[in-house]
Amino acid sequence: SSRPATELRPHHARPAVIIDNEDAGTDPSSLSAEQMYHALRRRRWIVIPLAVAVAVAAGLAVTSKVPPVYTARTLLHVPPSRPTVLYGELDGPSDAVNFQRTQIATVKSRLVLESTVRDLLPKDVPLIKNQGDPVSWLESQASADFTVAPEILQIKLKGSDPDDMLVVLNSLRDAY
């Protein structure tokens, strides 16, 4: 009570922090993993929004560079029974699953794919013209299935130019 007011220390003042580090004298710029963790934790309200902003910017940069992939499809009605001319079915009832597999294999057969490419070459379709091996490309990009219904064959084609894809898909359907 007899001390002057200038010697009183404020109650909220922090004491000096002493870091006991063996290597503190060798390289003052090096931080341990624990020190880095504590520094980031103290500044988490700055670090977290900054990390989110960087992640969003990186995601936008990546998606703007990726070209879009379009899928064109056509549907065909394929009756489950084979057409017969005389005597009906001689070899017993038809197996629908095998018939569907045969139709899918026919769509992707070399004969159908080569016929498709042969029909498209005079039309100068860039999607076919720009391929080194258009038949192999068409084989890898075309798919067929019966997922819509048991009698509906769906033929799909993936590519980057929707207009050319429709021309190619229509030619593939006609060749089938």
C-alpha positions as CSV (number, residue, x, y, z in Angstrom):
1,S,0.0,0.0,0.0
2,S,3.0,2.4,0.4
3,R,4.4,1.5,-3.0
4,P,3.9,4.0,-5.8
5,A,1.3,3.2,-8.5
6,T,3.9,3.0,-11.3
7,E,5.4,-0.1,-9.9
8,L,2.2,-2.1,-10.0
9,R,1.9,-4.6,-12.8
10,P,-1.5,-5.0,-14.5
11,H,-3.3,-8.2,-13.6
12,H,-3.9,-9.2,-17.3
13,A,-0.3,-9.0,-18.4
14,R,1.2,-12.4,-19.6
15,P,4.4,-13.6,-18.2
16,A,7.3,-14.2,-20.7
17,V,7.2,-17.6,-22.4
18,I,10.4,-19.6,-22.2
19,I,10.9,-22.4,-24.7
20,D,13.3,-25.0,-23.5
21,N,14.7,-26.4,-26.7
22,E,18.1,-28.1,-27.1
23,D,18.6,-27.0,-30.7
24,A,17.2,-23.5,-30.1
25,G,20.7,-21.9,-30.4
26,T,21.6,-23.7,-33.7
27,D,18.8,-22.6,-36.1
28,P,16.2,-20.2,-34.8
29,S,14.0,-20.5,-38.0
30,S,13.3,-24.3,-37.6
31,L,10.1,-25.3,-35.9
32,S,9.2,-28.7,-34.5
33,A,6.1,-30.4,-35.5
34,E,4.5,-29.7,-32.1
35,Q,5.3,-26.0,-32.4
36,M,3.9,-25.9,-35.9
37,Y,0.7,-27.7,-34.7
38,H,0.2,-25.2,-31.8
39,A,0.8,-22.3,-34.2
40,L,-1.8,-23.5,-36.6
41,R,-4.2,-24.4,-33.8
42,R,-4.0,-20.8,-32.4
43,R,-4.7,-19.4,-35.9
44,R,-7.4,-22.0,-36.9
45,W,-10.0,-19.3,-37.7
46,I,-7.6,-18.0,-40.4
47,V,-6.2,-21.4,-41.6
48,I,-9.5,-23.3,-42.1
49,P,-11.2,-20.7,-44.3
50,L,-8.0,-20.2,-46.3
51,A,-7.6,-24.0,-46.8
52,V,-11.2,-24.3,-47.9
53,A,-10.7,-21.4,-50.4
54,V,-7.6,-23.0,-51.8
55,A,-9.4,-26.4,-52.2
56,V,-12.3,-24.8,-54.0
57,A,-10.0,-22.9,-56.3
58,A,-8.1,-26.0,-57.1
59,G,-11.3,-27.9,-57.8
60,L,-12.6,-25.2,-60.1
61,A,-9.3,-25.2,-62.0
62,V,-9.3,-28.9,-62.5
63,T,-13.0,-29.1,-63.6
64,S,-12.5,-26.3,-66.1
65,K,-9.7,-28.2,-67.8
66,V,-11.6,-31.5,-68.2
67,P,-13.6,-31.7,-71.4
68,P,-17.2,-32.8,-71.0
69,V,-18.2,-36.3,-71.9
70,Y,-21.5,-36.8,-73.6
71,T,-23.5,-40.0,-73.9
72,A,-25.9,-40.6,-76.8
73,R,-28.3,-43.5,-76.8
74,T,-30.8,-45.2,-79.0
75,L,-33.4,-47.8,-78.1
76,L,-34.4,-50.7,-80.3
77,H,-37.2,-53.2,-79.8
78,V,-35.7,-56.7,-80.2
79,P,-38.4,-59.5,-79.9
80,P,-37.2,-62.3,-77.6
81,S,-37.9,-65.1,-80.1
82,R,-36.1,-65.7,-83.3
83,P,-38.2,-65.4,-86.4
84,T,-39.0,-68.7,-88.0
85,V,-40.2,-69.4,-91.5
86,L,-41.2,-73.1,-91.4
87,Y,-41.9,-75.6,-88.7
88,G,-41.8,-73.2,-85.8
89,E,-39.0,-73.8,-83.2
90,L,-37.2,-77.1,-83.8
91,D,-34.5,-76.7,-81.2
92,G,-36.8,-76.2,-78.3
93,P,-37.8,-73.0,-76.4
94,S,-35.4,-70.1,-76.9
95,D,-33.2,-69.0,-74.0
96,A,-33.8,-65.2,-73.6
97,V,-30.6,-64.5,-71.7
98,N,-28.5,-66.2,-74.4
99,F,-30.4,-64.3,-77.1
100,Q,-29.8,-61.0,-75.4
101,R,-26.1,-61.8,-75.1
102,T,-26.0,-62.7,-78.8
103,Q,-27.6,-59.3,-79.7
104,I,-25.1,-57.4,-77.5
105,A,-22.2,-59.3,-79.0
106,T,-23.6,-58.6,-82.5
107,V,-23.7,-54.8,-81.9
108,K,-20.1,-54.8,-80.8
109,S,-18.9,-57.3,-83.5
110,R,-16.1,-56.3,-85.9
111,L,-18.5,-56.8,-88.8
112,V,-21.0,-54.2,-87.5
113,L,-18.3,-51.8,-86.3
114,E,-16.4,-51.9,-89.6
115,S,-19.6,-51.4,-91.6
116,T,-20.3,-48.4,-89.4
117,V,-16.9,-46.9,-90.0
118,R,-17.1,-47.7,-93.7
119,D,-20.4,-45.8,-94.0
120,L,-19.1,-42.8,-92.1
121,L,-15.8,-42.3,-93.9
122,P,-17.3,-40.6,-97.0
123,K,-19.3,-38.3,-94.7
124,D,-16.1,-36.8,-93.2
125,V,-17.3,-37.1,-89.6
126,P,-14.5,-35.5,-87.5
127,L,-15.2,-37.8,-84.5
128,I,-14.3,-40.8,-86.7
129,K,-11.8,-39.1,-89.0
130,N,-9.6,-37.9,-86.1
131,Q,-9.1,-41.5,-84.6
132,G,-6.0,-43.5,-85.5
133,D,-8.0,-46.7,-85.4
134,P,-11.7,-45.8,-85.7
135,V,-13.0,-49.3,-85.3
136,S,-11.1,-49.9,-82.0
137,W,-12.2,-46.5,-80.8
138,L,-15.8,-47.3,-81.6
139,E,-15.5,-50.6,-79.9
140,S,-14.2,-49.0,-76.7
141,Q,-16.8,-46.1,-76.7
142,A,-19.9,-48.0,-77.7
143,S,-21.9,-50.2,-75.3
144,A,-25.1,-52.2,-75.5
145,D,-27.4,-53.6,-72.9
146,F,-31.0,-54.7,-72.0
147,T,-31.3,-52.7,-68.8
148,V,-34.3,-50.7,-70.0
149,A,-36.5,-53.8,-70.5
150,P,-36.1,-57.4,-71.6
151,E,-37.1,-56.6,-75.2
152,I,-35.4,-53.1,-75.5
153,L,-31.8,-53.0,-76.6
154,Q,-30.1,-49.8,-75.6
155,I,-27.0,-48.8,-77.6
156,K,-24.9,-46.0,-76.0
157,L,-21.9,-44.0,-77.3
158,K,-19.6,-41.8,-75.3
159,G,-17.7,-38.9,-76.8
160,S,-16.9,-35.2,-76.7
161,D,-18.9,-33.9,-79.7
162,P,-22.7,-34.5,-79.3
163,D,-23.6,-33.7,-82.9
164,D,-21.0,-36.1,-84.4
165,M,-22.0,-38.8,-81.8
166,L,-25.5,-38.8,-83.1
167,V,-24.4,-39.3,-86.6
168,V,-22.1,-42.2,-85.5
169,L,-24.8,-43.7,-83.3
170,N,-27.4,-43.6,-86.0
171,S,-24.9,-45.3,-88.4
172,L,-24.1,-48.0,-85.8
173,R,-27.8,-48.6,-85.3
174,D,-28.4,-48.9,-89.0
175,A,-25.4,-51.3,-89.4
176,Y,-26.7,-53.5,-86.7
